[in-house]
Each structure stands twice: as structure tokens, then as C-alpha cells.
Amino acid sequence: MKEALIVAIVFGSFVLIPAVIGGTIVISIKLLRGGASRKDQAEDSKIIQEIYQGLGRMEERVEALETILLDREKGDRHHEKL
């Protein structure tokens, strides 16, 4: 069980770290540019939506990996009891 928790933390950090870095970069660029035109705002919105969708897919993959690890762990315990 501890291994699954460690894997969840590691993969969770893989999701959070790029999101934080990406958000910081977007905010930094906006501050350096000053104001943004409608075209720039639309482009920024599109990029943010793509990042959000990508993070959603990554979250699904992490959950699938966690399920696989937990199933393997249950299988190992079952074999040890026999």
C-alpha cells in the first residue's frame, strides 16, 4: 500500500509541477506585455484550455496506473497466502 501512495505522490507531482510552472510563465508574460489584445486573450484562453485538457488526460493515466499497481499488490498478497 505504501508503494501505491508513493507512486500517487510522484505522479501527482508530475501533474502539479507543470501546471504551476505553466501558470507562472503565462502570468509573467502577461505582466511583461502589459495589456493584451482580444486576439492575445483568445490565444491565451485556447492555450489554457489545451493545458487543462492535457492535465485531465494525464490524471486519467495516473489513476489507471494506480489501479494497476493496487491490483498487482492484491495479487501478490493473494499468492503469499497460498
PyMOL Python script that loads the backbone (N, CA, C, O; Angstrom):
from pymol import cmd

cmd.read_pdbstr("""\
ATOM      1  N   MET A   1       0.819  -1.193   0.000  1.00  0.00           N
ATOM      2  CA  MET A   1       0.000   0.000   0.000  1.00  0.00           C
ATOM      3  C   MET A   1       0.865   1.259   0.000  1.00  0.00           C
ATOM      4  O   MET A   1       0.527   2.259  -0.634  1.00  0.00           O
ATOM      5  N   LYS A   2       1.993   1.194   0.725  1.00  0.00           N
ATOM      6  CA  LYS A   2       2.867   2.358   0.776  1.00  0.00           C
ATOM      7  C   LYS A   2       3.443   2.672  -0.601  1.00  0.00           C
ATOM      8  O   LYS A   2       3.629   3.834  -0.961  1.00  0.00           O
ATOM      9  N   GLU A   3       3.722   1.613  -1.365  1.00  0.00           N
ATOM     10  CA  GLU A   3       4.274   1.826  -2.703  1.00  0.00           C
ATOM     11  C   GLU A   3       3.285   2.567  -3.589  1.00  0.00           C
ATOM     12  O   GLU A   3       3.665   3.448  -4.359  1.00  0.00           O
ATOM     13  N   ALA A   4       2.019   2.205  -3.474  1.00  0.00           N
ATOM     14  CA  ALA A   4       0.990   2.863  -4.281  1.00  0.00           C
ATOM     15  C   ALA A   4       0.864   4.330  -3.895  1.00  0.00           C
ATOM     16  O   ALA A   4       0.668   5.185  -4.759  1.00  0.00           O
ATOM     17  N   LEU A   5       0.975   4.623  -2.610  1.00  0.00           N
ATOM     18  CA  LEU A   5       0.901   6.008  -2.151  1.00  0.00           C
ATOM     19  C   LEU A   5       2.088   6.805  -2.675  1.00  0.00           C
ATOM     20  O   LEU A   5       1.937   7.951  -3.099  1.00  0.00           O
ATOM     21  N   ILE A   6       3.257   6.199  -2.645  1.00  0.00           N
ATOM     22  CA  ILE A   6       4.448   6.871  -3.160  1.00  0.00           C
ATOM     23  C   ILE A   6       4.295   7.148  -4.648  1.00  0.00           C
ATOM     24  O   ILE A   6       4.625   8.238  -5.116  1.00  0.00           O
ATOM     25  N   VAL A   7       3.799   6.173  -5.391  1.00  0.00           N
ATOM     26  CA  VAL A   7       3.591   6.354  -6.831  1.00  0.00           C
ATOM     27  C   VAL A   7       2.565   7.454  -7.076  1.00  0.00           C
ATOM     28  O   VAL A   7       2.744   8.276  -7.974  1.00  0.00           O
ATOM     29  N   ALA A   8       1.494   7.477  -6.288  1.00  0.00           N
ATOM     30  CA  ALA A   8       0.470   8.513  -6.447  1.00  0.00           C
ATOM     31  C   ALA A   8       1.058   9.893  -6.192  1.00  0.00           C
ATOM     32  O   ALA A   8       0.750  10.842  -6.914  1.00  0.00           O
ATOM     33  N   ILE A   9       1.892  10.013  -5.180  1.00  0.00           N
ATOM     34  CA  ILE A   9       2.515  11.303  -4.881  1.00  0.00           C
ATOM     35  C   ILE A   9       3.447  11.719  -6.011  1.00  0.00           C
ATOM     36  O   ILE A   9       3.446  12.878  -6.426  1.00  0.00           O
ATOM     37  N   VAL A  10       4.239  10.783  -6.506  1.00  0.00           N
ATOM     38  CA  VAL A  10       5.183  11.103  -7.581  1.00  0.00           C
ATOM     39  C   VAL A  10       4.439  11.532  -8.840  1.00  0.00           C
ATOM     40  O   VAL A  10       4.753  12.566  -9.431  1.00  0.00           O
ATOM     41  N   PHE A  11       3.446  10.733  -9.253  1.00  0.00           N
ATOM     42  CA  PHE A  11       2.717  11.086 -10.464  1.00  0.00           C
ATOM     43  C   PHE A  11       1.867  12.335 -10.259  1.00  0.00           C
ATOM     44  O   PHE A  11       1.676  13.110 -11.196  1.00  0.00           O
ATOM     45  N   GLY A  12       1.364  12.536  -9.067  1.00  0.00           N
ATOM     46  CA  GLY A  12       0.621  13.759  -8.773  1.00  0.00           C
ATOM     47  C   GLY A  12       1.504  14.982  -8.908  1.00  0.00           C
ATOM     48  O   GLY A  12       1.065  16.026  -9.390  1.00  0.00           O
ATOM     49  N   SER A  13       2.753  14.848  -8.480  1.00  0.00           N
ATOM     50  CA  SER A  13       3.677  15.970  -8.628  1.00  0.00           C
ATOM     51  C   SER A  13       3.996  16.224 -10.096  1.00  0.00           C
ATOM     52  O   SER A  13       4.253  17.361 -10.493  1.00  0.00           O
ATOM     53  N   PHE A  14       3.978  15.150 -10.912  1.00  0.00           N
ATOM     54  CA  PHE A  14       4.177  15.341 -12.347  1.00  0.00           C
ATOM     55  C   PHE A  14       3.049  16.162 -12.954  1.00  0.00           C
ATOM     56  O   PHE A  14       3.244  16.824 -13.973  1.00  0.00           O
ATOM     57  N   VAL A  15       1.891  16.127 -12.349  1.00  0.00           N
ATOM     58  CA  VAL A  15       0.752  16.902 -12.836  1.00  0.00           C
ATOM     59  C   VAL A  15       0.818  18.325 -12.298  1.00  0.00           C
ATOM     60  O   VAL A  15       0.603  19.280 -13.044  1.00  0.00           O
ATOM     61  N   LEU A  16       1.111  18.471 -11.023  1.00  0.00           N
ATOM     62  CA  LEU A  16       1.088  19.788 -10.398  1.00  0.00           C
ATOM     63  C   LEU A  16       2.241  20.687 -10.824  1.00  0.00           C
ATOM     64  O   LEU A  16       2.041  21.874 -11.082  1.00  0.00           O
ATOM     65  N   ILE A  17       3.429  20.135 -10.900  1.00  0.00           N
ATOM     66  CA  ILE A  17       4.598  20.960 -11.213  1.00  0.00           C
ATOM     67  C   ILE A  17       4.477  21.634 -12.577  1.00  0.00           C
ATOM     68  O   ILE A  17       4.691  22.843 -12.657  1.00  0.00           O
ATOM     69  N   PRO A  18       4.143  20.911 -13.665  1.00  0.00           N
ATOM     70  CA  PRO A  18       3.988  21.609 -14.952  1.00  0.00           C
ATOM     71  C   PRO A  18       2.855  22.639 -14.932  1.00  0.00           C
ATOM     72  O   PRO A  18       2.954  23.681 -15.580  1.00  0.00           O
ATOM     73  N   ALA A  19       1.787  22.352 -14.193  1.00  0.00           N
ATOM     74  CA  ALA A  19       0.678  23.303 -14.118  1.00  0.00           C
ATOM     75  C   ALA A  19       1.124  24.592 -13.437  1.00  0.00           C
ATOM     76  O   ALA A  19       0.799  25.684 -13.903  1.00  0.00           O
ATOM     77  N   VAL A  20       1.855  24.475 -12.353  1.00  0.00           N
ATOM     78  CA  VAL A  20       2.339  25.657 -11.634  1.00  0.00           C
ATOM     79  C   VAL A  20       3.341  26.423 -12.483  1.00  0.00           C
ATOM     80  O   VAL A  20       3.274  27.649 -12.570  1.00  0.00           O
ATOM     81  N   ILE A  21       4.263  25.712 -13.106  1.00  0.00           N
ATOM     82  CA  ILE A  21       5.263  26.371 -13.948  1.00  0.00           C
ATOM     83  C   ILE A  21       4.589  27.053 -15.136  1.00  0.00           C
ATOM     84  O   ILE A  21       4.901  28.199 -15.461  1.00  0.00           O
ATOM     85  N   GLY A  22       3.664  26.341 -15.782  1.00  0.00           N
ATOM     86  CA  GLY A  22       2.950  26.928 -16.926  1.00  0.00           C
ATOM     87  C   GLY A  22       2.162  28.162 -16.530  1.00  0.00           C
ATOM     88  O   GLY A  22       2.184  29.173 -17.233  1.00  0.00           O
ATOM     89  N   GLY A  23       1.470  28.083 -15.412  1.00  0.00           N
ATOM     90  CA  GLY A  23       0.707  29.235 -14.926  1.00  0.00           C
ATOM     91  C   GLY A  23       1.607  30.416 -14.622  1.00  0.00           C
ATOM     92  O   GLY A  23       1.270  31.557 -14.935  1.00  0.00           O
ATOM     93  N   THR A  24       2.747  30.146 -14.015  1.00  0.00           N
ATOM     94  CA  THR A  24       3.703  31.208 -13.699  1.00  0.00           C
ATOM     95  C   THR A  24       4.221  31.865 -14.968  1.00  0.00           C
ATOM     96  O   THR A  24       4.352  33.088 -15.029  1.00  0.00           O
ATOM     97  N   ILE A  25       4.514  31.066 -15.971  1.00  0.00           N
ATOM     98  CA  ILE A  25       5.013  31.609 -17.239  1.00  0.00           C
ATOM     99  C   ILE A  25       3.957  32.479 -17.902  1.00  0.00           C
ATOM    100  O   ILE A  25       4.260  33.574 -18.375  1.00  0.00           O
ATOM    101  N   VAL A  26       2.718  31.996 -17.938  1.00  0.00           N
ATOM    102  CA  VAL A  26       1.637  32.766 -18.569  1.00  0.00           C
ATOM    103  C   VAL A  26       1.436  34.090 -17.843  1.00  0.00           C
ATOM    104  O   VAL A  26       1.297  35.131 -18.484  1.00  0.00           O
ATOM    105  N   ILE A  27       1.418  34.062 -16.525  1.00  0.00           N
ATOM    106  CA  ILE A  27       1.228  35.297 -15.753  1.00  0.00           C
ATOM    107  C   ILE A  27       2.403  36.244 -15.960  1.00  0.00           C
ATOM    108  O   ILE A  27       2.209  37.452 -16.093  1.00  0.00           O
ATOM    109  N   SER A  28       3.620  35.707 -15.986  1.00  0.00           N
ATOM    110  CA  SER A  28       4.802  36.541 -16.201  1.00  0.00           C
ATOM    111  C   SER A  28       4.751  37.231 -17.555  1.00  0.00           C
ATOM    112  O   SER A  28       5.049  38.420 -17.667  1.00  0.00           O
ATOM    113  N   ILE A  29       4.375  36.489 -18.570  1.00  0.00           N
ATOM    114  CA  ILE A  29       4.286  37.070 -19.911  1.00  0.00           C
ATOM    115  C   ILE A  29       3.235  38.168 -19.943  1.00  0.00           C
ATOM    116  O   ILE A  29       3.454  39.221 -20.542  1.00  0.00           O
ATOM    117  N   LYS A  30       2.100  37.932 -19.307  1.00  0.00           N
ATOM    118  CA  LYS A  30       1.045  38.950 -19.281  1.00  0.00           C
ATOM    119  C   LYS A  30       1.520  40.210 -18.569  1.00  0.00           C
ATOM    120  O   LYS A  30       1.237  41.320 -19.019  1.00  0.00           O
ATOM    121  N   LEU A  31       2.236  40.045 -17.465  1.00  0.00           N
ATOM    122  CA  LEU A  31       2.719  41.209 -16.730  1.00  0.00           C
ATOM    123  C   LEU A  31       3.756  41.981 -17.536  1.00  0.00           C
ATOM    124  O   LEU A  31       3.770  43.211 -17.506  1.00  0.00           O
ATOM    125  N   LEU A  32       4.619  41.275 -18.254  1.00  0.00           N
ATOM    126  CA  LEU A  32       5.642  41.943 -19.051  1.00  0.00           C
ATOM    127  C   LEU A  32       5.043  42.675 -20.247  1.00  0.00           C
ATOM    128  O   LEU A  32       5.517  43.747 -20.624  1.00  0.00           O
ATOM    129  N   ARG A  33       4.013  42.103 -20.837  1.00  0.00           N
ATOM    130  CA  ARG A  33       3.378  42.718 -22.003  1.00  0.00           C
ATOM    131  C   ARG A  33       2.533  43.922 -21.616  1.00  0.00           C
ATOM    132  O   ARG A  33       2.345  44.843 -22.411  1.00  0.00           O
ATOM    133  N   GLY A  34       2.040  43.908 -20.425  1.00  0.00           N
ATOM    134  CA  GLY A  34       1.096  44.950 -20.032  1.00  0.00           C
ATOM    135  C   GLY A  34      -0.297  44.467 -20.349  1.00  0.00           C
ATOM    136  O   GLY A  34      -0.725  43.430 -19.842  1.00  0.00           O
ATOM    137  N   GLY A  35      -1.008  45.197 -21.175  1.00  0.00           N
ATOM    138  CA  GLY A  35      -2.347  44.794 -21.587  1.00  0.00           C
ATOM    139  C   GLY A  35      -2.275  43.805 -22.732  1.00  0.00           C
ATOM    140  O   GLY A  35      -1.253  43.697 -23.411  1.00  0.00           O
ATOM    141  N   ALA A  36      -3.348  43.095 -22.940  1.00  0.00           N
ATOM    142  CA  ALA A  36      -3.391  42.129 -24.036  1.00  0.00           C
ATOM    143  C   ALA A  36      -4.578  42.451 -24.939  1.00  0.00           C
ATOM    144  O   ALA A  36      -5.641  42.857 -24.470  1.00  0.00           O
ATOM    145  N   SER A  37      -4.379  42.266 -26.219  1.00  0.00           N
ATOM    146  CA  SER A  37      -5.468  42.500 -27.159  1.00  0.00           C
ATOM    147  C   SER A  37      -6.448  41.333 -27.100  1.00  0.00           C
ATOM    148  O   SER A  37      -6.184  40.313 -26.463  1.00  0.00           O
ATOM    149  N   ARG A  38      -7.577  41.501 -27.770  1.00  0.00           N
ATOM    150  CA  ARG A  38      -8.576  40.425 -27.797  1.00  0.00           C
ATOM    151  C   ARG A  38      -7.998  39.168 -28.443  1.00  0.00           C
ATOM    152  O   ARG A  38      -8.270  38.053 -27.999  1.00  0.00           O
ATOM    153  N   LYS A  39      -7.206  39.353 -29.484  1.00  0.00           N
ATOM    154  CA  LYS A  39      -6.602  38.202 -30.161  1.00  0.00           C
ATOM    155  C   LYS A  39      -5.670  37.456 -29.208  1.00  0.00           C
ATOM    156  O   LYS A  39      -5.679  36.226 -29.150  1.00  0.00           O
ATOM    157  N   ASP A  40      -4.867  38.216 -28.462  1.00  0.00           N
ATOM    158  CA  ASP A  40      -3.962  37.595 -27.495  1.00  0.00           C
ATOM    159  C   ASP A  40      -4.734  36.889 -26.393  1.00  0.00           C
ATOM    160  O   ASP A  40      -4.350  35.805 -25.953  1.00  0.00           O
ATOM    161  N   GLN A  41      -5.820  37.501 -25.948  1.00  0.00           N
ATOM    162  CA  GLN A  41      -6.635  36.881 -24.904  1.00  0.00           C
ATOM    163  C   GLN A  41      -7.249  35.577 -25.403  1.00  0.00           C
ATOM    164  O   GLN A  41      -7.300  34.588 -24.671  1.00  0.00           O
ATOM    165  N   ALA A  42      -7.711  35.579 -26.642  1.00  0.00           N
ATOM    166  CA  ALA A  42      -8.295  34.366 -27.217  1.00  0.00           C
ATOM    167  C   ALA A  42      -7.237  33.270 -27.334  1.00  0.00           C
ATOM    168  O   ALA A  42      -7.504  32.103 -27.047  1.00  0.00           O
ATOM    169  N   GLU A  43      -6.043  33.656 -27.753  1.00  0.00           N
ATOM    170  CA  GLU A  43      -4.957  32.682 -27.877  1.00  0.00           C
ATOM    171  C   GLU A  43      -4.561  32.135 -26.503  1.00  0.00           C
ATOM    172  O   GLU A  43      -4.337  30.935 -26.347  1.00  0.00           O
ATOM    173  N   ASP A  44      -4.477  33.023 -25.513  1.00  0.00           N
ATOM    174  CA  ASP A  44      -4.158  32.582 -24.151  1.00  0.00           C
ATOM    175  C   ASP A  44      -5.223  31.632 -23.620  1.00  0.00           C
ATOM    176  O   ASP A  44      -4.906  30.628 -22.983  1.00  0.00           O
ATOM    177  N   SER A  45      -6.478  31.950 -23.882  1.00  0.00           N
ATOM    178  CA  SER A  45      -7.573  31.084 -23.431  1.00  0.00           C
ATOM    179  C   SER A  45      -7.476  29.712 -24.078  1.00  0.00           C
ATOM    180  O   SER A  45      -7.689  28.691 -23.424  1.00  0.00           O
ATOM    181  N   LYS A  46      -7.153  29.693 -25.360  1.00  0.00           N
ATOM    182  CA  LYS A  46      -7.015  28.422 -26.073  1.00  0.00           C
ATOM    183  C   LYS A  46      -5.872  27.597 -25.487  1.00  0.00           C
ATOM    184  O   LYS A  46      -6.010  26.389 -25.294  1.00  0.00           O
ATOM    185  N   ILE A  47      -4.757  28.239 -25.208  1.00  0.00           N
ATOM    186  CA  ILE A  47      -3.607  27.537 -24.635  1.00  0.00           C
ATOM    187  C   ILE A  47      -3.949  26.984 -23.256  1.00  0.00           C
ATOM    188  O   ILE A  47      -3.603  25.846 -22.936  1.00  0.00           O
ATOM    189  N   ILE A  48      -4.622  27.782 -22.446  1.00  0.00           N
ATOM    190  CA  ILE A  48      -5.007  27.337 -21.105  1.00  0.00           C
ATOM    191  C   ILE A  48      -5.963  26.158 -21.190  1.00  0.00           C
ATOM    192  O   ILE A  48      -5.854  25.218 -20.403  1.00  0.00           O
ATOM    193  N   GLN A  49      -6.896  26.192 -22.129  1.00  0.00           N
ATOM    194  CA  GLN A  49      -7.822  25.073 -22.303  1.00  0.00           C
ATOM    195  C   GLN A  49      -7.072  23.807 -22.721  1.00  0.00           C
ATOM    196  O   GLN A  49      -7.377  22.718 -22.235  1.00  0.00           O
ATOM    197  N   GLU A  50      -6.103  23.943 -23.613  1.00  0.00           N
ATOM    198  CA  GLU A  50      -5.312  22.789 -24.043  1.00  0.00           C
ATOM    199  C   GLU A  50      -4.520  22.207 -22.876  1.00  0.00           C
ATOM    200  O   GLU A  50      -4.434  20.988 -22.726  1.00  0.00           O
ATOM    201  N   ILE A  51      -3.941  23.082 -22.049  1.00  0.00           N
ATOM    202  CA  ILE A  51      -3.204  22.615 -20.871  1.00  0.00           C
ATOM    203  C   ILE A  51      -4.146  21.891 -19.926  1.00  0.00           C
ATOM    204  O   ILE A  51      -3.814  20.826 -19.405  1.00  0.00           O
ATOM    205  N   TYR A  52      -5.318  22.466 -19.703  1.00  0.00           N
ATOM    206  CA  TYR A  52      -6.303  21.859 -18.800  1.00  0.00           C
ATOM    207  C   TYR A  52      -6.727  20.480 -19.305  1.00  0.00           C
ATOM    208  O   TYR A  52      -6.817  19.532 -18.524  1.00  0.00           O
ATOM    209  N   GLN A  53      -6.986  20.370 -20.603  1.00  0.00           N
ATOM    210  CA  GLN A  53      -7.380  19.078 -21.176  1.00  0.00           C
ATOM    211  C   GLN A  53      -6.239  18.067 -21.071  1.00  0.00           C
ATOM    212  O   GLN A  53      -6.465  16.897 -20.765  1.00  0.00           O
ATOM    213  N   GLY A  54      -5.023  18.522 -21.326  1.00  0.00           N
ATOM    214  CA  GLY A  54      -3.865  17.640 -21.214  1.00  0.00           C
ATOM    215  C   GLY A  54      -3.675  17.142 -19.786  1.00  0.00           C
ATOM    216  O   GLY A  54      -3.349  15.976 -19.566  1.00  0.00           O
ATOM    217  N   LEU A  55      -3.880  18.028 -18.820  1.00  0.00           N
ATOM    218  CA  LEU A  55      -3.766  17.623 -17.420  1.00  0.00           C
ATOM    219  C   LEU A  55      -4.867  16.639 -17.045  1.00  0.00           C
ATOM    220  O   LEU A  55      -4.645  15.732 -16.242  1.00  0.00           O
ATOM    221  N   GLY A  56      -6.049  16.815 -17.622  1.00  0.00           N
ATOM    222  CA  GLY A  56      -7.143  15.869 -17.371  1.00  0.00           C
ATOM    223  C   GLY A  56      -6.802  14.481 -17.885  1.00  0.00           C
ATOM    224  O   GLY A  56      -7.049  13.480 -17.212  1.00  0.00           O
ATOM    225  N   ARG A  57      -6.231  14.429 -19.091  1.00  0.00           N
ATOM    226  CA  ARG A  57      -5.820  13.134 -19.644  1.00  0.00           C
ATOM    227  C   ARG A  57      -4.709  12.507 -18.804  1.00  0.00           C
ATOM    228  O   ARG A  57      -4.695  11.296 -18.581  1.00  0.00           O
ATOM    229  N   MET A  58      -3.784  13.342 -18.344  1.00  0.00           N
ATOM    230  CA  MET A  58      -2.698  12.829 -17.518  1.00  0.00           C
ATOM    231  C   MET A  58      -3.234  12.285 -16.190  1.00  0.00           C
ATOM    232  O   MET A  58      -2.754  11.268 -15.689  1.00  0.00           O
ATOM    233  N   GLU A  59      -4.219  12.963 -15.634  1.00  0.00           N
ATOM    234  CA  GLU A  59      -4.826  12.490 -14.387  1.00  0.00           C
ATOM    235  C   GLU A  59      -5.472  11.120 -14.586  1.00  0.00           C
ATOM    236  O   GLU A  59      -5.358  10.247 -13.725  1.00  0.00           O
ATOM    237  N   GLU A  60      -6.148  10.929 -15.718  1.00  0.00           N
ATOM    238  CA  GLU A  60      -6.756   9.629 -16.015  1.00  0.00           C
ATOM    239  C   GLU A  60      -5.689   8.543 -16.123  1.00  0.00           C
ATOM    240  O   GLU A  60      -5.885   7.424 -15.648  1.00  0.00           O
ATOM    241  N   ARG A  61      -4.571   8.872 -16.742  1.00  0.00           N
ATOM    242  CA  ARG A  61      -3.483   7.898 -16.871  1.00  0.00           C
ATOM    243  C   ARG A  61      -2.907   7.536 -15.505  1.00  0.00           C
ATOM    244  O   ARG A  61      -2.624   6.371 -15.229  1.00  0.00           O
ATOM    245  N   VAL A  62      -2.737   8.549 -14.652  1.00  0.00           N
ATOM    246  CA  VAL A  62      -2.210   8.295 -13.313  1.00  0.00           C
ATOM    247  C   VAL A  62      -3.160   7.390 -12.542  1.00  0.00           C
ATOM    248  O   VAL A  62      -2.722   6.461 -11.863  1.00  0.00           O
ATOM    249  N   GLU A  63      -4.453   7.654 -12.644  1.00  0.00           N
ATOM    250  CA  GLU A  63      -5.435   6.813 -11.957  1.00  0.00           C
ATOM    251  C   GLU A  63      -5.383   5.378 -12.476  1.00  0.00           C
ATOM    252  O   GLU A  63      -5.503   4.430 -11.701  1.00  0.00           O
ATOM    253  N   ALA A  64      -5.207   5.222 -13.778  1.00  0.00           N
ATOM    254  CA  ALA A  64      -5.101   3.877 -14.350  1.00  0.00           C
ATOM    255  C   ALA A  64      -3.851   3.165 -13.826  1.00  0.00           C
ATOM    256  O   ALA A  64      -3.898   1.979 -13.500  1.00  0.00           O
ATOM    257  N   LEU A  65      -2.741   3.890 -13.749  1.00  0.00           N
ATOM    258  CA  LEU A  65      -1.515   3.297 -13.213  1.00  0.00           C
ATOM    259  C   LEU A  65      -1.673   2.914 -11.747  1.00  0.00           C
ATOM    260  O   LEU A  65      -1.197   1.863 -11.319  1.00  0.00           O
ATOM    261  N   GLU A  66      -2.342   3.770 -10.980  1.00  0.00           N
ATOM    262  CA  GLU A  66      -2.587   3.448  -9.571  1.00  0.00           C
ATOM    263  C   GLU A  66      -3.425   2.179  -9.456  1.00  0.00           C
ATOM    264  O   GLU A  66      -3.154   1.327  -8.610  1.00  0.00           O
ATOM    265  N   THR A  67      -4.439   2.054 -10.304  1.00  0.00           N
ATOM    266  CA  THR A  67      -5.292   0.861 -10.286  1.00  0.00           C
ATOM    267  C   THR A  67      -4.473  -0.382 -10.608  1.00  0.00           C
ATOM    268  O   THR A  67      -4.617  -1.413  -9.951  1.00  0.00           O
ATOM    269  N   ILE A  68      -3.621  -0.285 -11.612  1.00  0.00           N
ATOM    270  CA  ILE A  68      -2.777  -1.421 -11.989  1.00  0.00           C
ATOM    271  C   ILE A  68      -1.869  -1.821 -10.830  1.00  0.00           C
ATOM    272  O   ILE A  68      -1.726  -3.004 -10.523  1.00  0.00           O
ATOM    273  N   LEU A  69      -1.258  -0.828 -10.190  1.00  0.00           N
ATOM    274  CA  LEU A  69      -0.364  -1.130  -9.069  1.00  0.00           C
ATOM    275  C   LEU A  69      -1.112  -1.756  -7.903  1.00  0.00           C
ATOM    276  O   LEU A  69      -0.624  -2.706  -7.290  1.00  0.00           O
ATOM    277  N   LEU A  70      -2.289  -1.235  -7.591  1.00  0.00           N
ATOM    278  CA  LEU A  70      -3.071  -1.799  -6.490  1.00  0.00           C
ATOM    279  C   LEU A  70      -3.511  -3.220  -6.807  1.00  0.00           C
ATOM    280  O   LEU A  70      -3.503  -4.081  -5.927  1.00  0.00           O
ATOM    281  N   ASP A  71      -3.896  -3.478  -8.060  1.00  0.00           N
ATOM    282  CA  ASP A  71      -4.288  -4.833  -8.459  1.00  0.00           C
ATOM    283  C   ASP A  71      -3.107  -5.796  -8.345  1.00  0.00           C
ATOM    284  O   ASP A  71      -3.266  -6.929  -7.891  1.00  0.00           O
ATOM    285  N   ARG A  72      -1.938  -5.346  -8.753  1.00  0.00           N
ATOM    286  CA  ARG A  72      -0.742  -6.190  -8.639  1.00  0.00           C
ATOM    287  C   ARG A  72      -0.437  -6.484  -7.175  1.00  0.00           C
ATOM    288  O   ARG A  72      -0.089  -7.607  -6.808  1.00  0.00           O
ATOM    289  N   GLU A  73      -0.574  -5.448  -6.346  1.00  0.00           N
ATOM    290  CA  GLU A  73      -0.302  -5.626  -4.922  1.00  0.00           C
ATOM    291  C   GLU A  73      -1.273  -6.630  -4.308  1.00  0.00           C
ATOM    292  O   GLU A  73      -0.874  -7.464  -3.495  1.00  0.00           O
ATOM    293  N   LYS A  74      -2.539  -6.555  -4.692  1.00  0.00           N
ATOM    294  CA  LYS A  74      -3.533  -7.513  -4.198  1.00  0.00           C
ATOM    295  C   LYS A  74      -3.192  -8.920  -4.677  1.00  0.00           C
ATOM    296  O   LYS A  74      -3.327  -9.884  -3.923  1.00  0.00           O
ATOM    297  N   GLY A  75      -2.754  -9.039  -5.917  1.00  0.00           N
ATOM    298  CA  GLY A  75      -2.378 -10.336  -6.471  1.00  0.00           C
ATOM    299  C   GLY A  75      -1.179 -10.925  -5.746  1.00  0.00           C
ATOM    300  O   GLY A  75      -1.131 -12.127  -5.486  1.00  0.00           O
ATOM    301  N   ASP A  76      -0.211 -10.073  -5.422  1.00  0.00           N
ATOM    302  CA  ASP A  76       0.969 -10.543  -4.689  1.00  0.00           C
ATOM    303  C   ASP A  76       0.580 -11.042  -3.304  1.00  0.00           C
ATOM    304  O   ASP A  76       1.091 -12.065  -2.847  1.00  0.00           O
ATOM    305  N   ARG A  77      -0.305 -10.340  -2.643  1.00  0.00           N
ATOM    306  CA  ARG A  77      -0.759 -10.762  -1.314  1.00  0.00           C
ATOM    307  C   ARG A  77      -1.499 -12.091  -1.400  1.00  0.00           C
ATOM    308  O   ARG A  77      -1.355 -12.952  -0.531  1.00  0.00           O
ATOM    309  N   HIS A  78      -2.293 -12.248  -2.458  1.00  0.00           N
ATOM    310  CA  HIS A  78      -3.062 -13.480  -2.630  1.00  0.00           C
ATOM    311  C   HIS A  78      -2.119 -14.671  -2.803  1.00  0.00           C
ATOM    312  O   HIS A  78      -2.345 -15.738  -2.231  1.00  0.00           O
ATOM    313  N   HIS A  79      -1.066 -14.483  -3.590  1.00  0.00           N
ATOM    314  CA  HIS A  79      -0.104 -15.567  -3.826  1.00  0.00           C
ATOM    315  C   HIS A  79       0.696 -15.885  -2.561  1.00  0.00           C
ATOM    316  O   HIS A  79       1.068 -17.037  -2.341  1.00  0.00           O
ATOM    317  N   GLU A  80       0.962 -14.876  -1.731  1.00  0.00           N
ATOM    318  CA  GLU A  80       1.707 -15.105  -0.494  1.00  0.00           C
ATOM    319  C   GLU A  80       0.897 -15.937   0.490  1.00  0.00           C
ATOM    320  O   GLU A  80       1.464 -16.730   1.242  1.00  0.00           O
ATOM    321  N   LYS A  81      -0.423 -15.766   0.494  1.00  0.00           N
ATOM    322  CA  LYS A  81      -1.280 -16.504   1.415  1.00  0.00           C
ATOM    323  C   LYS A  81      -1.379 -17.975   1.035  1.00  0.00           C
ATOM    324  O   LYS A  81      -1.589 -18.833   1.893  1.00  0.00           O
ATOM    325  N   LEU A  82      -1.227 -18.262  -0.253  1.00  0.00           N
ATOM    326  CA  LEU A  82      -1.339 -19.656  -0.706  1.00  0.00           C
ATOM    327  C   LEU A  82      -0.100 -20.371  -0.374  1.00  0.00           C
ATOM    328  O   LEU A  82       0.023 -21.561  -0.665  1.00  0.00           O
TER     329      LEU A  82
END
""", "prot")
cmd.dss("prot")
cmd.show_as("cartoon", "prot")
cmd.util.cbc("prot")
cmd.orient("prot")
